[in-house]
C-alpha cells in the first residue's frame, strides 16, 4: 500500500508540473513530495490509538520493535515524529538535502523492526506484516528516493554532464 501511495502521489505531482505548476517541473521534486505524502500516511499509524483496527495503530507499531530496542513505545512515537519532520523537510528546498539524508538513515535504522515483524508474524491493522522478499526492496526504494531527493540541482547538473 505504501508503495502505491508513493507512486500515485509522485505521478500526481509530476502531472501538476506538466500542467504548469512550476514547483513540480522535475521528477526529483515530485518524488520528494510523493515520499512526503507517503511518510505522513505511515507516520500517522505511530499515533493511532490501539482501539483503532482498520489500519495499523500504535500497538501494532510497538509489536514491531525488536526486543533489543529499549523503550519501544517511546521509539514508536519518536520515529513517527521523525517521519513527519522528514516529510516537511522534503517539501522545502532549503531543507530537502538534509531531510533526504536523515530519512535514508532513518529507513536503515527502522529496517530491523520490519525484519522482526516479518519473522515474528506481527500483524498490522489485522493483516500480516509484509514478507521480507517484499519489504526489503521497498525499504531500498525509499532509501534511494530519499537520497535522490537530497541531491541539489547543481549536483544533478554536474553529474548529468560529467
SETILUM-18113 format. One record per atom (N, C-alpha, C): residue in one letter; z, y, x. Coordinates in steps of 0.02 Angstrom, whole numbers, plus 50000, padded with zeros to 5 digits. Each point is the difference from the previous one (the first is absolute). Layout:
<lummis>
AZYX/...
</lummis>
This chain:
<lummis>
X500004994050041/X500005006049959/X500005006350043/X500394999950054/X500055006050042/X499335001650033/X499644994850021/X499345001250031/X499525003149949/X500044997649938/X499575002749947/X500155007449989/X500655001749997/X500205007049992/X499735004250058/X500084997550060/X499765003550059/X499245001249996/X499634994749985/X499275000649998/X499765004649944/X500274999149940/X499795004249943/X500175007350013/X500615001350023/X500205007050014/X499545003150053/X499864996250053/X499575002550053/X499305001649973/X499734995549960/X499345001249971/X499995006049953/X500535000949961/X500045005749955/X500025006550040/X500415000150053/X500035006150042/X499325001350033/X499684994850025/X499355001050032/X499485002449950/X500024997449939/X499555002349947/X500125007449985/X500635002050000/X500155007149991/X499685004250056/X500014997250061/X499675003450055/X499265000749989/X499684994649977/X499295000249985/X499845005149946/X500475000849953/X499915004749945/X500185007250019/X500195001050063/X500095006850024/X500725002150017/X500484995649993/X500685001750019/X500054999550076/X500045005850032/X499955000450073/X500524995850036/X500594999349973/X500534996250032/X499804992750014/X499574997249958/X499844992850004/X499294998750024/X499755004150045/X499314999150023/X499934994550053/X500554997250024/X499964994650049/X500364993849973/X499784994350024/X500324993749982/X500714999750029/X500105002750059/X500664999950032/X500525003549958/X499855006049978/X500475003849959/X500094996749931/X499464997549972/X500054996649936/X500444993750006/X499924996350055/X500414994050011/X500735001950012/X500125005650034/X500695002250011/X500335001449932/X499645003349956/X500275001549933/X500064993649958/X499534995450008/X500044993649965/X500624996150022/X500135000050065/X500604996750026/X500635003449974/X499985006649993/X500575003749973/X500144997949927/X499484999249961/X500084997849930/X500314993050000/X499754995550042/X500274993350003/X500745000150020/X500175004350048/X500695000450023/X500485002549946/X499775004749959/X500425002349945/X500134994349952/X499494995949987/X500094994249956/X500494995050031/X499894998250063/X500434994950031/X500715002750010/X500075006250018/X500665002950010/X500415000249936/X499665000849944/X500375000449936/X500414993849988/X499754994150021/X500374993849989/X500685000150036/X500055003750053/X500625000350038/X500575003249960/X499835003749949/X500505003849962/X500064997749927/X499614995149979/X500014997649931/X500634995749990/X500395001449947/X500604996049987/X499844992649989/X500484995850018/X499914992749996/X499834997549930/X500185003649948/X499864997949932/X499275000449980/X499615003750038/X499295000649986/X499654993850027/X499624996649956/X499704993750021/X499244999949998/X499675005349977/X499275000149996/X499685001950067/X500415001850049/X499755001750066/X500544998450050/X499834999650064/X500534999050050/X500535005449995/X500624998150013/X500555004849995/X500424999850064/X500515004150000/X500435000650060/X500294993150019/X500224996249951/X500284993450014/X499494995450033/X499385000349976/X499464996050031/X499905002150073/X500015006650011/X499895002550068/X500574997850046/X500625000249975/X500574997850041/X499934992750017/X499774995949953/X499914992850013/X499484998850054/X499545004650011/X499494999350051/X500275001150071/X500555003650005/X500265001950066/X500274993850036/X499764998750061/X500244994250037/X500755000650014/X500344994350006/X500735000050010/X500235003750062/X499585000550052/X500215003350061/X500025007649995/X499735002849946/X499995007349991/X500665002149967/X500375004650031/X500635002349970/X499875004749941/X500485000349955/X499995004649943/X499344999849962/X499834994249972/X499344999349968/X499875004949943/X500495001449958/X499885004749944/X499845007050028/X500375002050050/X499875006550032/X499315000150031/X499824994650035/X499344999750032/X499435000549950/X500104997149941/X499495000549947/X499925007349979/X500565003449989/X499965007149981/X499685004050057/X500204998750062/X499745003650057/X499244999150007/X499764993849995/X499284998950007/X499625003149942/X500305000249940/X499685003449944/X499935007550013/X500525003050027/X499985007150017/X499485001350054/X499984995550050/X499515000950055/X499294999149974/X499884995549954/X499334999349970/X499805006349963/X500475002949962/X499855006249963/X499875005750048/X500415000550053/X499905005350050/X499324999150034/X499834993850015/X499354998650031/X499435001949954/X500074998749935/X499485001849952/X499895007549999/X500545003850000/X499945007350001/X499685002250066/X500224997050055/X499735001850065/X499264998750006/X499754994649969/X499294998550002/X499585005249963/X500285003149950/X499625004849960/X499935006850033/X500415001450050/X499995006550033/X499664999350068/X499495003950012/X499614999650062/X500445000750061/X500475004649998/X500415001350060/X500504994450015/X500164995849951/X500474994550012/X499674993149997/X499364999849986/X499654993649990/X500044995550062/X499925002850059/X500014996050061/X500694996750008/X500535003949997/X500674997250007/X500164995049945/X499805001649939/X500134995549944/X499644993450009/X499375000250021/X499624993950010/X500314995550053/X500205002950056/X500304996150054/X500674997249977/X500415004149968/X500664997749976/X499924994549947/X499515000749956/X499894994949950/X499774993550032/X499585000350050/X499794993950035/X500614996450028/X500455003750031/X500624997150027/X500414997049943/X500065003649944/X500384997649943/X499704993649972/X499334999749995/X499674993949974/X500144994050046/X500015001150065/X500174994750047/X500734997949990/X500445004949993/X500724998649992/X500154996249934/X499605001349949/X500124996849935/X499674993149994/X499574998250048/X499674993549996/X500484994149997/X500565000050038/X500474994449994/X500264999049928/X500085005349963/X500224999349930/X499484996449959/X499375001550011/X499464996649964/X499954992750021/X500104998650063/X500004993150024/X500594996249969/X500585003150001/X500604996849970/X499884998649925/X499715004849965/X499884999149928/X499524994249988/X499484999650039/X499494994849991/X500294993150016/X500404999650052/X500264993550022/X500604997649959/X500325004649963/X500614998249964/X499925000749924/X499394999949977/X499865000149928/X500345005749962/X500015005950031/X500285005949967/X499515002249946/X500255001749942/X499565002449947/X500045007649996/X499455003049981/X499955007249993/X499765001449929/X500425002849959/X499815001249930/X499864993549964/X500344994750020/X499914993549969/X499424996050027/X499615002950044/X499424996650030/X500164998050072/X499704994750025/X500124998250070/X499755005450048/X500345000550056/X499775004750052/X499324997850025/X499635004850027/X499344998450028/X500064994850055/X499554995150001/X500024995150054/X499815003350066/X500234997150055/X499885003050066/X499265000850015/X499584995349980/X499285000550015/X499705006349968/X500325002649948/X499775006149967/X500385006150026/X500654999350008/X500425005850016/X499895002650070/X499934995650049/X499925002450068/X499355004150008/X499434997649976/X499405004250005/X500075006649961/X500354999949943/X500125006349964/X500395004850043/X500524997550033/X500425004250042/X499585002950057/X499564995950029/X499565002450054/X499545005549973/X499754999149939/X499585005149968/X500385006649993/X500624999749976/X500405006149990/X500145003450067/X500154996050051/X500115002850067/X499365003450025/X499434996749991/X499375002950022/X499835006449965/X500115000349935/X499855006149963/X500475005650020/X500644998350009/X500485005150021/X499805002950068/X499804995750047/X499805002550066/X499345003849997/X499544997749958/X499375003649991/X500135006949971/X500445000449951/X500185006449969/X500325004650051/X500354997150049/X500355004050051/X499525003450048/X499394997750003/X499515003050046/X499835007049977/X499975004650047/X499815006849983/X499245000650000/X499755005449972/X499285001149999/X499715000150070/X500375003150047/X499775000450068/X499954993050031/X500514995849988/X499984993250026/X499414996249970/X499895000849935/X499444996549967/X499345002250030/X499925006550012/X499375002750026/X499904997650072/X500525000450041/X499954998050070/X499834992550004/X500354995949961/X499884992950002/X499324998149973/X499735003949954/X499364998449970/X499425001550048/X500095004950044/X499455002250041/X500094998350074/X500534996550016/X500054998250070/X500684999250020/
</lummis>
